[in-house]
Amino acid sequence: MNIKDKMKLLGFKDITTARQYKNGTKVFELPIRMYGKHIQVASFKSGYVRRLTTSKSTSDYQLNKRIDSEPDYYETGKKDTIGRPTYVKFTTRTCELIPNEVDRLEYLVDYCLKNYYIKQANMIEDGKFVPKWVYDEANKFKWFAGQIENLENGDIYVHEQHAYWNKWKEEEDKPSSVEIIIDGHRYKVK
């Protein structure tokens, strides 16, 4: 599956302006809300991948992997007991840049899937853990006040993660799940 298909499947919405496009930046809005606003992420020509903030008072979050820089040594101006100058070792952590655009977008999709779609499933719009389209077609379920009600038999399921999935009576009616492997870690998405 290519990167465009993955983004379409996950509901990434391209909101790149003409100026950003000209500069080599791509901005996407996710269908996930956090703190009442849709999450926006961007890929920059410089090699950075960031989560954008809508507030002017805070800076964007770096999503790139962090790596240690090569150590620098600085003379302290002091001498040891033998009379040799002493040095201090100084290292910093920096972002690992991703120069290739396709690799940046792949990394961005994997990061969003792992950190926003899976880890923060309760932040999905309206607090739904299960894609709403799965049940809209069948018109068998009603979403209300953090609960799912089965309209056929009246069962009400609380809105705790995975609690809903364990309450299916018929094995053949149980919704399917998808397994996703990101950076060697297996995730099961229902």
N, C-alpha and C positions, 0 to 999 in steps of 0.2 A: 504494500500500500504506500503510495507516495505521500509527501508532506501535505499537499493541498487536500487530499482526501481525508487525511487524519484531522486536519483543522476543520474541515466541513463537518465531519462526524462529531467532533467535540463542540461544535457551535461557535468557533472562533469567528468574530465579526471584524473585518478589516476596516479600520477607521483612520487610515493613514491620509494625511492632508497632502496636497500637491507639493508643498514646500518640503515636507518630511520625505516624500517619495524621491524628490530631486536630490536630497542629501543622503539617500541610501538608508533611511530609517523606515521600518515597518511597525505600525502600531495596531494592536488587536484588542478587542473587548471580549471578555469571556462571559458566558451566560450565568456566571456565579456572582452573587452579591456578597460583599463583605462590608459591614458597617453601613448598610443601606445603599451602597453604590456598586456598580459593576466593576469587577477587577479589570484593569488595563495593563497589558504587558507590551514590551517593545523590543525589537532587535535593531541594533545600531551598526552601521558600517565599520565603526571603530573596533568591533569585536565584542562589545558589551551586550548583555541581555538584562533588562530591568523590568521591575514592576513599577508602573507609574502611579504617583499619588495625585489626587485631585486638589490637594491643599497646597497653597503657595508657600506655607511656612515650613513644610517638611520636604526633604529631598527624596528622590526615587530610590527604590531598593535594588541593590545589585543582586542578580540571580546567578552570576557566574560562579564557578567553583573557586574556592580560596586556596592559594598556594603560598608557601613560604618563599621569600626572596633570598637571594644569595646574601650571606652575612657580610656586613661592613664592620671594619675595626677602626676605632677612634682612640687616639692617644689621650690619656687622662691628664697628662702633665705631671704625674707623680712617678716616683721610682720605687722599685721593689727593694728588698734588703741587700741585694747585690749591686744595686745601682742601675739596673736596666729600666727602661721606660715601661709603664704598664698600659695595657690597652683594654677597651671595653668592646665586647662583641654586640652588634646591634642587627637584629633581623626584623623584617616587617612582613605582614601578610598582604598579598595583593590578589587581584582577580586574574584568573587564567582566561586570556582573550581567545575568542573563537573567530578566526579570520574569514572562514568560508561561510557564506550566507545560508546555504542549505544546512550545514552543520549547526549553525546558530538556531535556525528554525526548528530543527530536530530536537536540539537541546531544550528549547523553549517549550515545545509540545510535551516532551517527557517530564520536564520540571512541573509544568502546570498540571499535568495528569496526576503526578505523584503527590504534589503538595496542595492542590486546590480541589481537584475532583475526588481524590481518594481520602486524603487525610482530613479534609474539612468538608466532608459530605453534608454535614448539618448546615453548612453555609449556602448550599444550593438554593437558588431562588425559591421563596416561600417555604423553606425548610423541608423540602421533599428529598428523601433519600433515594427514591425510585423514580426513574424518568416518567414524567406524567403521561407521555404519549403511549406508554405501554398499556395504560388503563383507560385512556380516553376513547380508544377504538372500541373497546368492549362495553363501555358504559356500565361497568359492573361495580365501580368503586366511586366513593365520594370523599373528597378531601375537606376536612373541617377542623379548625382549632387544634392542629397538630395531631389529628387522628385520621385513620383511614377506615372507612366504613364499607363493608361488603353489602351492596344493595340487594343481592339475591337472598342471603341468609341472615342479614342483620349483624354479623360479627363486627366488632370494633377492635382495631389494632392500635396500640399505643405507638407513638412516634419515636421509639428508641431505635438506634441503629441496629439493624439485623433482627430485632425482635419480631418485626413483621414477617420476615421470611421464614421464621421457624413455626409459624402458626398455620401454615397451609395444611388442609386436611387431606386433599388428594395429591398424590405424588405427580400425576400427569398434569395437574393444573399449576404446579409450582413454576414460577418464572425461571427463565434460564439465567445463567451468569456468564461472565466473560473473565478469563484469566489474562492478565497483562504482565509482561516481564519488562522491567525498566532497570537498567544497570545491574542485571543479574538478580534482582529481587522480584519475587512473584507476588502479584496483587490479584485478589479476586474481587471483581466488581459485579454487583447485582443490580 
